[in-house]
Amino acid sequence: NDVDYPIRLVLSSYYWQGNSKGLPDGLSDCTNCEVNCESCQTTVKWDAYDKTSCGYDDEYTRPHRDLEIVNAMRGWMGLEATTAADLGLSC
């Protein structure tokens, strides 16, 4: 890995919907709340996949689709850099 990135990021999708800290899986819904519901904040279901995403959109961040991060990972593996067009992204 050329020791240029000794600490790896977890490349996952992150989601922030208002002040809610729930996952957008459809289960973080206050209608399911049974105890201490006055502070409940619903997070509505929202699919993470978006084929047009280039990394950072509204509430979702998708670092695994950020071209700079993709090329850094390719570099760790000894692969040449790629372009957004090669990946089918219109960034």
C-alpha atoms as a printed R data frame, in Angstrom:
   type eleno elety resid chain resno       x      y       z
1  ATOM     1    CA   ASN     A     1   0.000  0.000   0.000
2  ATOM     2    CA   ASP     A     2   3.064  2.258  -0.292
3  ATOM     3    CA   VAL     A     3   2.386  3.360   3.321
4  ATOM     4    CA   ASP     A     4   0.810  6.556   1.952
5  ATOM     5    CA   TYR     A     5  -2.504  5.937   3.708
6  ATOM     6    CA   PRO     A     6  -1.700  3.981   6.893
7  ATOM     7    CA   ILE     A     7  -5.202  4.438   8.312
8  ATOM     8    CA   ARG     A     8  -8.076  3.385   6.092
9  ATOM     9    CA   LEU     A     9 -11.511  4.957   6.177
10 ATOM    10    CA   VAL     A    10 -14.584  2.821   6.355
11 ATOM    11    CA   LEU     A    11 -16.051  3.473   2.931
12 ATOM    12    CA   SER     A    12 -19.731  3.459   3.633
13 ATOM    13    CA   SER     A    13 -22.781  5.608   3.056
14 ATOM    14    CA   TYR     A    14 -23.633  8.088   5.784
15 ATOM    15    CA   TYR     A    15 -27.026  9.694   6.109
16 ATOM    16    CA   TRP     A    16 -28.174 12.742   8.064
17 ATOM    17    CA   GLN     A    17 -31.878 13.565   7.969
18 ATOM    18    CA   GLY     A    18 -32.605 16.708   9.926
19 ATOM    19    CA   ASN     A    19 -31.618 16.116  13.549
20 ATOM    20    CA   SER     A    20 -32.510 12.444  13.469
21 ATOM    21    CA   LYS     A    21 -29.783  9.924  14.196
22 ATOM    22    CA   GLY     A    22 -31.763  6.932  12.959
23 ATOM    23    CA   LEU     A    23 -30.947  4.797   9.954
24 ATOM    24    CA   PRO     A    24 -33.134  5.358   6.884
25 ATOM    25    CA   ASP     A    25 -34.168  1.692   6.855
26 ATOM    26    CA   GLY     A    26 -37.863  2.292   7.505
27 ATOM    27    CA   LEU     A    27 -37.565  0.996  11.085
28 ATOM    28    CA   SER     A    28 -36.582  4.295  12.745
29 ATOM    29    CA   ASP     A    29 -40.164  5.492  12.862
30 ATOM    30    CA   CYS     A    30 -41.733  7.092  15.927
31 ATOM    31    CA   THR     A    31 -44.978  5.233  15.265
32 ATOM    32    CA   ASN     A    32 -43.110  2.177  16.611
33 ATOM    33    CA   CYS     A    33 -42.035  3.978  19.798
34 ATOM    34    CA   GLU     A    34 -43.300  2.553  23.103
35 ATOM    35    CA   VAL     A    35 -41.162  4.254  25.807
36 ATOM    36    CA   ASN     A    36 -39.862  7.862  26.152
37 ATOM    37    CA   CYS     A    37 -41.483  8.852  22.875
38 ATOM    38    CA   GLU     A    38 -41.591 12.611  23.476
39 ATOM    39    CA   SER     A    39 -38.020 12.998  22.147
40 ATOM    40    CA   CYS     A    40 -38.444 10.539  19.268
41 ATOM    41    CA   GLN     A    41 -37.384 11.787  15.829
42 ATOM    42    CA   THR     A    42 -38.564  9.809  12.819
43 ATOM    43    CA   THR     A    43 -36.152  9.000  10.030
44 ATOM    44    CA   VAL     A    44 -38.080  8.125   6.889
45 ATOM    45    CA   LYS     A    45 -37.025  5.262   4.627
46 ATOM    46    CA   TRP     A    46 -34.608  6.341   1.921
47 ATOM    47    CA   ASP     A    47 -32.670  3.979  -0.321
48 ATOM    48    CA   ALA     A    48 -28.908  4.561  -0.300
49 ATOM    49    CA   TYR     A    49 -28.182  3.504  -3.876
50 ATOM    50    CA   ASP     A    50 -28.080  6.262  -6.465
51 ATOM    51    CA   LYS     A    51 -26.338  5.407  -9.742
52 ATOM    52    CA   THR     A    52 -25.806  9.117 -10.511
53 ATOM    53    CA   SER     A    53 -24.069  9.921  -7.221
54 ATOM    54    CA   CYS     A    54 -20.522 11.245  -7.343
55 ATOM    55    CA   GLY     A    55 -19.913 11.040  -3.607
56 ATOM    56    CA   TYR     A    56 -21.701 13.795  -1.732
57 ATOM    57    CA   ASP     A    57 -25.389 14.497  -2.217
58 ATOM    58    CA   ASP     A    58 -27.768 16.329   0.082
59 ATOM    59    CA   GLU     A    59 -28.127 14.076   3.126
60 ATOM    60    CA   TYR     A    60 -26.092 11.090   1.880
61 ATOM    61    CA   THR     A    61 -22.344 10.961   1.554
62 ATOM    62    CA   ARG     A    62 -20.858  8.151  -0.489
63 ATOM    63    CA   PRO     A    63 -17.067  8.366  -0.111
64 ATOM    64    CA   HIS     A    64 -16.626  5.153  -2.110
65 ATOM    65    CA   ARG     A    65 -17.886  7.077  -5.167
66 ATOM    66    CA   ASP     A    66 -15.582 10.091  -4.712
67 ATOM    67    CA   LEU     A    67 -13.168  9.951  -7.677
68 ATOM    68    CA   GLU     A    68 -10.210 11.135  -5.594
69 ATOM    69    CA   ILE     A    69 -10.816  8.345  -3.059
70 ATOM    70    CA   VAL     A    70 -11.406  5.775  -5.815
71 ATOM    71    CA   ASN     A    71  -8.092  6.685  -7.414
72 ATOM    72    CA   ALA     A    72  -6.302  6.579  -4.059
73 ATOM    73    CA   MET     A    73  -7.627  3.043  -3.521
74 ATOM    74    CA   ARG     A    74  -6.573  2.079  -7.038
75 ATOM    75    CA   GLY     A    75  -3.120  3.443  -6.263
76 ATOM    76    CA   TRP     A    76  -2.924  1.297  -3.109
77 ATOM    77    CA   MET     A    77  -3.571 -1.711  -5.317
78 ATOM    78    CA   GLY     A    78  -1.027 -0.682  -7.951
79 ATOM    79    CA   LEU     A    79  -3.681  0.209 -10.538
80 ATOM    80    CA   GLU     A    80  -3.656  3.261 -12.770
81 ATOM    81    CA   ALA     A    81  -5.987  6.181 -12.059
82 ATOM    82    CA   THR     A    82  -9.379  6.199 -13.735
83 ATOM    83    CA   THR     A    83 -11.824  8.904 -14.801
84 ATOM    84    CA   ALA     A    84 -15.441  9.602 -13.916
85 ATOM    85    CA   ALA     A    85 -16.407  8.795 -17.503
86 ATOM    86    CA   ASP     A    86 -14.675  5.390 -17.294
87 ATOM    87    CA   LEU     A    87 -16.756  4.650 -14.200
88 ATOM    88    CA   GLY     A    88 -19.999  5.807 -15.808
89 ATOM    89    CA   LEU     A    89 -20.269  8.869 -13.552
90 ATOM    90    CA   SER     A    90 -21.238 12.309 -14.857
91 ATOM    91    CA   CYS     A    91 -19.468 14.406 -12.249
